[in-house]
Amino acid sequence: MGNQGKRLTFTKPFLLIVEGKDDKNFFEAFLNFLTNKQLNNSIRDRFEIFELKGKQNLTDKLRAIKSTPGFGKLVAIGIILDSNSSPKSTFQSIQTALKKVQLPCPKKEIETEGEKPRVSVLLIPGIERQGELEDLCLESVSNDRALRCLNRYFFCLRKNKIPIAPKESKAKCLAFLASREDLANDIGTAAKKSIWPFENNAFSRIKKFILNLAEQHYD
């Protein structure tokens, strides 16, 4: 798929739809990880990544995707969004958007629905968990010594009644990244710098989702 500011064309069989630029960079790095670990030696070259620039744009963006040249060649579409404060409502809003544009609509998270394209949905950190991608990143480094310092820092902020960003996991990720010698100022850049340990179990659902989405094509 070409630059999203220009006319789009799908040239690969799999499409991942993510929320924004940080997510796009993160999943580009994750696809490289899956390829480099030889879990699938061509998976990096089989996926396009499309950023919504906000989950509120999902319905309109899905309509645009359906009218994009090459759409008929797509084998599968994976939609990956943050659970946020209401995972089940988020999932229902995705279902509503899929139905509005007459795309296959999975009944459950991670399950696939339809053919050519198959559609599947992944919520991060999950359908039963509130949160976002940053929560998984923090979980993956939970044994890092910097986390002890970071937790004391946030405890101190609360104790002194100093306001913390509404999305605390985002603030904690930025604080954690400040502890790295190779500084990154967002989770996507950090992923490309190999700061997040993708082999960690925190990312096992993402790995399973992507490999399952592509599985039938490789049989």
C-alpha positions, 0 to 999 in steps of 0.5 A, spaced: 500 500 500 502 506 498 503 513 502 496 514 505 496 521 503 496 519 496 492 514 492 492 507 496 493 501 492 493 494 496 499 489 494 499 484 499 494 479 502 494 481 509 492 488 512 493 490 519 488 496 521 491 500 527 490 506 531 495 511 530 503 512 528 506 509 534 502 503 533 504 502 526 511 503 528 510 498 533 507 493 529 512 494 523 517 492 528 513 486 531 512 483 524 520 484 523 521 480 530 516 474 527 520 474 521 527 474 524 525 469 529 523 464 523 516 463 526 514 465 519 520 467 514 516 471 509 510 474 514 514 481 514 513 482 506 505 479 506 502 484 511 500 492 510 499 496 516 494 501 515 493 507 521 486 509 523 489 516 526 483 515 531 478 509 532 473 514 531 474 514 524 473 506 523 467 506 519 469 511 514 476 508 514 473 501 512 469 504 507 475 507 504 479 501 504 473 497 501 474 502 495 481 501 495 484 498 488 487 491 490 482 490 496 479 484 492 485 481 493 486 481 500 486 474 504 485 477 511 484 483 515 486 484 522 483 490 526 487 491 533 485 497 537 486 498 545 481 496 550 481 502 553 476 503 559 470 499 556 473 493 552 466 490 551 463 497 548 470 497 544 469 490 541 461 492 539 463 499 536 468 495 531 462 490 530 457 496 528 462 499 524 464 492 520 456 491 519 455 498 516 460 497 511 458 490 510 464 486 511 465 480 515 463 481 523 466 476 528 462 474 534 468 474 538 475 477 539 480 473 535 475 469 532 475 469 524 469 470 520 468 470 512 472 469 506 476 473 502 477 477 506 477 473 513 476 478 518 479 478 525 479 483 531 484 483 537 483 488 543 489 490 547 490 488 552 484 484 551 476 483 551 476 482 559 482 487 561 482 495 561 488 498 558 492 499 552 498 497 548 502 501 553 500 496 559 503 490 555 509 494 554 510 495 561 508 488 563 514 486 558 519 489 562 516 488 569 522 485 572 527 491 569 530 494 575 528 501 572 521 499 574 522 499 582 525 506 581 519 508 576 514 505 581 517 509 587 516 516 583 509 515 581 508 513 588 511 520 590 507 524 585 501 521 588 503 522 595 505 529 594 498 530 590 501 532 584 497 530 578 498 525 573 496 524 566 489 521 565 492 515 561 497 513 567 500 507 563 502 512 557 506 516 562 509 510 565 512 508 558 515 515 557 518 515 564 521 508 563 524 510 556 527 515 559 531 510 563 534 507 556 541 509 554 538 509 547 533 514 548 526 513 545 520 518 546 514 513 544 513 506 544 513 505 537 520 508 536 522 504 542 519 497 539 524 499 533 530 500 537 528 493 540 527 496 547 521 491 548 522 484 549 517 481 544 519 474 546 516 476 553 509 472 554 506 479 555 506 479 547 503 472 546 496 474 544 499 479 539 503 473 536 498 468 536 493 473 533 498 475 527 500 468 526 493 465 526 490 470 521 495 468 516 495 461 517 490 458 512 494 462 507 500 458 508 497 451 509 
